C-alpha cells in the first residue's frame, strides 16, 4: 500500500494498493502537483501493517 500525508500533519492515508508480479516487481504511476510525504507499507498480518520504506517527500 502506498500512503501519503499532507505536510505538517501526522495522519497517513492510503493512496493505492499495489501487488507484485511473480518476480517481485511492483509498478505504479501517480501525478499530483502538491508537495506531500509518501511511504510504502506492507500488509503482514490480518491486523497489522509493517513499514516498508523510509518517508519520501515529493
N, CA, C and O of each residue as an XYZ file, in Angstrom:
232
protein
N       0.839     -1.182      0.000
C       0.000      0.000      0.000
C       0.884      1.244      0.000
O       1.733      1.409      0.876
N       0.684      2.102     -0.967
C       1.344      3.400     -0.953
C       0.470      4.344     -0.148
O      -0.746      4.391     -0.335
N       1.092      5.091      0.744
C       0.363      6.013      1.599
C       0.931      7.424      1.466
O       2.068      7.610      1.032
N       0.120      8.415      1.845
C       0.575      9.806      1.822
C       0.046     10.521      3.050
O      -0.902     10.071      3.693
N       0.672     11.637      3.361
C       0.136     12.557      4.360
C       0.450     13.973      3.888
O       1.472     14.226      3.249
N      -0.441     14.869      4.217
C      -0.208     16.271      3.890
C       0.923     16.786      4.768
O       1.056     16.362      5.916
N       1.720     17.676      4.255
C       2.829     18.241      5.027
C       2.295     18.915      6.274
O       1.299     19.636      6.214
N       2.955     18.685      7.417
C       2.554     19.284      8.674
C       1.493     18.507      9.431
O       1.071     18.932     10.506
N       1.049     17.361      8.885
C       0.063     16.535      9.583
C       0.711     15.218      9.999
O       1.829     14.915      9.582
N       0.017     14.441     10.816
C       0.548     13.157     11.279
C      -0.269     11.963     10.801
O       0.109     10.819     11.054
N      -1.376     12.209     10.119
C      -2.264     11.135      9.688
C      -1.905     10.645      8.289
O      -1.896     11.417      7.330
N      -1.610      9.347      8.187
C      -1.329      8.727      6.895
C      -2.619      8.238      6.268
O      -3.479      7.686      6.954
N      -2.757      8.439      4.959
C      -3.940      7.982      4.224
C      -3.483      7.057      3.099
O      -2.415      7.239      2.514
N      -4.322      6.061      2.811
C      -4.000      5.138      1.733
C      -4.160      5.813      0.388
O      -5.140      6.515      0.139
N      -3.184      5.590     -0.475
C      -3.224      6.167     -1.811
C      -3.570      5.122     -2.851
O      -4.477      5.318     -3.660
N      -2.843      4.005     -2.832
C      -3.079      2.993     -3.846
C      -2.504      1.656     -3.398
O      -1.400      1.587     -2.859
N      -3.282      0.582     -3.633
C      -2.785     -0.762     -3.376
C      -2.004     -1.240     -4.587
O      -2.383     -0.974     -5.728
N      -0.924     -1.940     -4.335
C      -0.082     -2.448     -5.416
C       0.284     -3.895     -5.115
O       0.642     -4.223     -3.984
N       0.196     -4.755     -6.114
C       0.598     -6.148     -5.971
C       1.835     -6.389     -6.814
O       2.036     -5.736     -7.838
N       2.654     -7.316     -6.385
C       3.872     -7.628     -7.131
C       3.627     -8.751     -8.128
O       2.698     -9.544     -7.979
N       4.475     -8.803     -9.142
C       4.463     -9.914    -10.082
C       5.162    -11.101     -9.424
O       5.665    -10.989     -8.306
N       5.191    -12.228    -10.114
C       5.882    -13.403     -9.568
C       7.369    -13.146     -9.405
O       8.037    -13.851     -8.648
N       7.898    -12.148    -10.101
C       9.315    -11.784     -9.985
C       9.550    -10.784     -8.847
O      10.686    -10.382     -8.598
N       8.469    -10.381     -8.154
C       8.612     -9.448     -7.043
C       8.670     -7.992     -7.461
O       9.137     -7.148     -6.696
N       8.201     -7.682     -8.668
C       8.252     -6.317     -9.197
C       6.882     -5.658     -9.077
O       5.863     -6.253     -9.429
N       6.867     -4.434     -8.581
C       5.631     -3.659     -8.497
C       5.839     -2.327     -9.209
O       6.887     -1.697     -9.064
N       4.851     -1.904     -9.969
C       4.940     -0.604    -10.636
C       3.633      0.152    -10.421
O       2.567     -0.444    -10.267
N       3.743      1.474    -10.415
C       2.554      2.306    -10.371
C       2.901      3.681    -10.904
O       4.064      4.082    -10.915
N       1.890      4.392    -11.342
C       2.077      5.748    -11.834
C       1.112      6.648    -11.090
O      -0.037      6.284    -10.840
N       1.603      7.841    -10.735
C       0.776      8.765     -9.960
C       1.285     10.173    -10.177
O       2.495     10.401    -10.188
N       0.377     11.124    -10.351
C       0.755     12.525    -10.514
C      -0.074     13.387     -9.582
O      -1.293     13.248     -9.482
N       0.637     14.290     -8.894
C      -0.038     15.239     -8.015
C       0.919     16.395     -7.813
O       2.085     16.176     -7.485
N       0.459     17.607     -8.000
C       1.377     18.746     -8.005
C       1.730     19.266     -6.609
O       2.753     19.931     -6.446
N       0.906     18.977     -5.605
C       1.151     19.476     -4.263
C       2.217     18.623     -3.558
O       2.267     17.408     -3.754
N       3.063     19.256     -2.741
C       4.102     18.530     -2.013
C       3.462     17.738     -0.866
O       2.716     18.290     -0.057
N       3.763     16.453     -0.810
C       3.262     15.560      0.225
C       4.382     14.632      0.670
O       5.409     14.514      0.001
N       4.169     13.966      1.823
C       5.054     12.895      2.260
C       4.457     11.573      1.791
O       3.239     11.391      1.802
N       5.333     10.647      1.376
C       4.885      9.340      0.898
C       5.672      8.236      1.575
O       6.815      8.434      1.987
N       5.053      7.074      1.687
C       5.742      5.886      2.172
C       5.045      4.652      1.606
O       3.938      4.729      1.073
N       5.714      3.531      1.734
C       5.184      2.258      1.273
C       5.061      1.342      2.481
O       6.039      1.140      3.201
N       3.882      0.785      2.715
C       3.650     -0.115      3.844
C       3.321     -1.511      3.337
O       2.729     -1.681      2.272
N       3.714     -2.498      4.118
C       3.487     -3.895      3.760
C       2.446     -4.513      4.672
O       2.499     -4.347      5.891
N       1.500     -5.225      4.082
C       0.491     -5.942      4.855
C       1.142     -7.215      5.380
O       1.563     -8.064      4.594
N       1.229     -7.357      6.697
C       1.938     -8.515      7.242
C       1.025     -9.530      7.927
O       1.252    -10.734      7.812
N       0.005     -9.070      8.632
C      -0.958     -9.969      9.265
C      -2.344     -9.368      9.095
O      -2.468     -8.217      8.676
N      -3.383    -10.120      9.411
C      -4.745     -9.572      9.270
C      -5.007     -8.319     10.099
O      -5.969     -7.599      9.835
N      -4.161     -8.046     11.106
C      -4.429     -6.876     11.946
C      -3.289     -5.868     11.981
O      -3.367     -4.885     12.717
N      -2.240     -6.087     11.208
C      -1.119     -5.145     11.305
C      -0.462     -4.870      9.959
O      -0.574     -5.637      9.004
N       0.223     -3.743      9.936
C       0.997     -3.320      8.762
C       2.426     -3.075      9.226
O       2.647     -2.642     10.357
N       3.391     -3.350      8.364
C       4.787     -3.074      8.634
C       5.254     -1.972      7.693
O       4.896     -1.957      6.515
N       6.043     -1.064      8.211
C       6.591     -0.012      7.371
C       7.633     -0.612      6.435
O       8.580     -1.258      6.883
N       7.454     -0.398      5.131
C       8.362     -0.995      4.152
C       9.341     -0.040      3.555
O      10.215     -0.461      2.798
N       9.237      1.236      3.862
C      10.165      2.201      3.273
C      10.322      3.417      4.177
O       9.533      3.640      5.095
N      11.346      4.183      3.898
C      11.509      5.470      4.556
C      10.492      6.445      3.975
O       9.921      6.198      2.912
N      10.272      7.538      4.665
C       9.360      8.576      4.173
C      10.067      9.392      3.117
O      11.215      9.799      3.298
N       9.374      9.635      1.999
C       9.916     10.433      0.909
C       8.990     11.627      0.686
O       7.768     11.477      0.675
N       9.567     12.795      0.512
C       8.775     13.995      0.221
C       8.930     14.336     -1.247
O      10.046     14.441     -1.757
N       7.814     14.508     -1.918
C       7.821     14.861     -3.342
C       6.760     15.909     -3.589
O       6.586     16.357     -4.722
